């Protein structure tokens, strides 16, 4: 936990130093707002990984679902094209989102396997109950992406993304070293193009 906080604090410091350096302007407010919206949408999407994991635990389905992942990425790419976004970048953003979601699923399922049971829960239908919520999170993410597109070409991109994630964790009072916090960092990797 201390290590995660230290890394986030260093990244925040780098972002502040980078933005305060002579000759560098602070990011436009609309970019910062869009980045905040991307972090929020990513966190909302990751919160659904808990329900996905429970559904897969109950059904015995594999975490990996290459066919579904391809559908999600292609849908996002198609939407992004309609917004004038680069295909490769949108694919990178959503690949990172999917990998982060799987990270949470693997972590939770491993914890439940070690303890011998998942938490008590009502049955969850992945298609009926969770996918509509994932679609809503995707729409929110797609709405915010055009505003962060300029960020990916800046040298400060990674530091700005780390600072935005750190701000989200601070506002939600979530420890930096938790599975969800680590997954959020992983989900945001695609914003800077990889």
C-alpha positions as CSV (number, residue, x, y, z in Angstrom):
1,X,0.0,0.0,0.0
2,X,2.8,2.4,0.9
3,X,4.6,1.6,-2.4
4,X,1.4,2.3,-4.4
5,X,0.8,5.6,-2.6
6,X,4.5,6.5,-3.1
7,X,4.3,5.8,-6.8
8,X,1.1,7.8,-7.2
9,X,2.6,10.7,-5.1
10,X,5.7,10.7,-7.3
11,X,3.6,10.7,-10.4
12,X,1.5,13.6,-9.0
13,X,4.6,15.5,-8.2
14,X,6.0,14.9,-11.7
15,X,2.7,16.2,-13.2
16,X,2.7,19.3,-11.1
17,X,6.4,20.0,-11.9
18,X,5.9,19.3,-15.6
19,X,2.9,21.6,-15.8
20,X,4.6,24.4,-13.8
21,X,7.8,24.4,-15.8
22,X,8.5,27.5,-17.8
23,X,7.1,27.3,-21.3
24,X,4.5,24.7,-20.5
25,X,1.0,25.6,-20.0
26,X,-1.3,23.7,-17.7
27,X,-3.7,21.4,-19.5
28,X,-6.8,23.0,-20.7
29,X,-9.7,22.7,-18.2
30,X,-11.8,20.7,-20.7
31,X,-9.0,18.2,-21.1
32,X,-8.7,17.8,-17.3
33,X,-12.5,17.5,-17.1
34,X,-12.5,14.9,-19.9
35,X,-9.7,13.0,-18.2
36,X,-11.6,13.0,-14.9
37,X,-14.7,11.6,-16.8
38,X,-12.5,8.9,-18.4
39,X,-11.2,7.9,-14.9
40,X,-14.8,7.9,-13.5
41,X,-16.2,5.8,-16.4
42,X,-13.2,3.4,-16.1
43,X,-13.8,3.0,-12.4
44,X,-17.6,2.4,-13.0
45,X,-16.7,-0.2,-15.6
46,X,-14.3,-1.9,-13.2
47,X,-16.8,-2.0,-10.4
48,X,-18.9,-4.2,-12.7
49,X,-16.0,-6.7,-12.8
50,X,-17.1,-7.9,-9.4
51,X,-20.5,-8.9,-10.8
52,X,-18.9,-10.5,-13.8
53,X,-16.6,-12.5,-11.5
54,X,-19.5,-13.7,-9.4
55,X,-21.4,-14.8,-12.6
56,X,-18.4,-16.6,-13.9
57,X,-17.7,-18.2,-10.5
58,X,-21.3,-19.6,-10.5
59,X,-21.3,-20.7,-14.1
60,X,-17.7,-22.0,-14.2
61,X,-17.1,-19.9,-17.3
62,X,-13.6,-18.8,-18.1
63,X,-12.4,-15.3,-17.4
64,X,-11.0,-15.1,-20.9
65,X,-13.6,-14.6,-23.6
66,X,-11.8,-13.6,-26.8
67,X,-14.9,-13.5,-28.9
68,X,-16.7,-11.0,-26.6
69,X,-13.5,-9.0,-26.2
70,X,-13.2,-8.6,-29.9
71,X,-16.9,-7.5,-30.2
72,X,-16.4,-4.8,-27.5
73,X,-13.2,-3.5,-29.1
74,X,-14.7,-3.4,-32.6
75,X,-17.8,-1.7,-31.3
76,X,-15.7,1.0,-29.6
77,X,-13.5,1.4,-32.7
78,X,-16.6,1.9,-34.8
79,X,-18.1,4.5,-32.4
80,X,-14.7,6.2,-32.2
81,X,-14.5,6.5,-36.0
82,X,-17.8,8.3,-35.9
83,X,-16.2,10.8,-33.5
84,X,-13.0,11.2,-35.6
85,X,-10.8,9.1,-33.3
86,X,-7.9,6.9,-34.4
87,X,-8.8,3.3,-34.6
88,X,-5.6,2.0,-33.1
89,X,-5.9,4.4,-30.1
90,X,-9.5,3.5,-29.3
91,X,-8.6,-0.2,-29.6
92,X,-5.7,0.4,-27.2
93,X,-7.9,2.2,-24.7
94,X,-10.5,-0.6,-24.7
95,X,-7.9,-3.4,-24.7
96,X,-6.6,-1.8,-21.5
97,X,-10.1,-1.6,-20.0
98,X,-10.7,-5.2,-20.8
99,X,-7.4,-6.4,-19.3
100,X,-8.1,-4.4,-16.2
101,X,-11.5,-6.0,-15.9
102,X,-9.9,-9.4,-16.2
103,X,-7.3,-8.5,-13.6
104,X,-10.1,-7.9,-11.1
105,X,-11.9,-11.1,-12.1
106,X,-8.8,-13.2,-11.8
107,X,-8.0,-11.7,-8.4
108,X,-11.5,-12.1,-7.0
109,X,-11.9,-15.7,-8.3
110,X,-8.5,-16.7,-6.9
111,X,-9.4,-15.2,-3.5
112,X,-12.7,-17.1,-3.5
113,X,-11.0,-20.3,-4.5
114,X,-8.5,-20.0,-1.7
115,X,-11.3,-19.4,0.8
116,X,-13.6,-22.1,-0.7
117,X,-16.5,-19.8,-1.5
118,X,-17.6,-16.6,-3.1
119,X,-19.6,-14.0,-1.0
120,X,-23.3,-14.7,-0.7
121,X,-25.1,-13.2,-3.6
122,X,-28.2,-13.5,-5.7
123,X,-27.7,-15.2,-9.1
124,X,-26.3,-12.8,-11.7
125,X,-27.1,-13.2,-15.4
126,X,-24.1,-11.8,-17.3
127,X,-26.0,-11.0,-20.5
128,X,-29.2,-9.6,-18.9
129,X,-27.9,-8.0,-15.7
130,X,-24.3,-6.8,-16.4
131,X,-23.8,-6.2,-20.1
132,X,-26.4,-3.3,-20.2
133,X,-24.4,-1.6,-17.4
134,X,-21.1,-2.3,-19.3
135,X,-22.7,-0.7,-22.4
136,X,-23.6,2.4,-20.3
137,X,-20.1,2.6,-19.0
138,X,-18.8,2.3,-22.6
139,X,-21.0,5.2,-23.7
140,X,-19.7,7.4,-20.9
141,X,-16.1,6.5,-21.8
142,X,-16.7,7.1,-25.5
143,X,-18.2,10.5,-24.7
144,X,-15.1,11.6,-22.8
145,X,-12.4,10.2,-25.2
146,X,-12.4,13.0,-27.7
147,X,-11.5,15.4,-24.9
148,X,-8.5,13.4,-23.9
149,X,-7.2,12.6,-27.4
150,X,-4.8,15.6,-27.4
151,X,-3.3,14.4,-24.0
152,X,-1.8,11.2,-25.5
153,X,0.8,13.2,-27.5
154,X,2.1,15.1,-24.5
155,X,5.2,14.1,-22.7
156,X,3.3,14.5,-19.5
157,X,0.5,12.1,-20.5
158,X,1.5,9.3,-18.1
159,X,2.0,11.7,-15.2
160,X,-1.3,13.5,-15.8
161,X,-3.2,10.2,-16.0
162,X,-1.5,9.0,-12.8
163,X,-2.5,12.3,-11.1
164,X,-6.1,11.9,-12.2
165,X,-6.2,8.3,-10.9
166,X,-4.7,9.5,-7.7
167,X,-7.2,12.2,-7.4
168,X,-10.1,9.7,-7.9
169,X,-8.6,7.4,-5.3
170,X,-8.2,10.3,-2.8
171,X,-11.8,11.6,-3.4
172,X,-13.2,8.0,-2.9
173,X,-10.9,7.3,0.0
174,X,-9.6,4.2,-1.7
175,X,-6.1,2.8,-0.8
176,X,-3.7,2.9,-3.7
177,X,-2.5,-0.7,-3.3
178,X,-5.9,-2.5,-3.5
179,X,-6.9,-4.7,-6.4
180,X,-9.4,-2.1,-7.7
181,X,-6.8,0.7,-7.6
182,X,-4.2,-1.4,-9.4
183,X,-6.8,-2.3,-12.0
184,X,-7.8,1.3,-12.5
185,X,-4.1,2.1,-13.2
186,X,-4.1,-0.7,-15.7
187,X,-7.3,0.4,-17.3
188,X,-5.9,3.9,-17.9
189,X,-2.7,2.7,-19.6
190,X,-4.4,2.9,-23.1
191,X,-5.0,6.6,-22.8
192,X,-1.4,7.3,-23.4
193,X,-1.3,4.9,-26.3
194,X,-0.1,1.7,-24.7
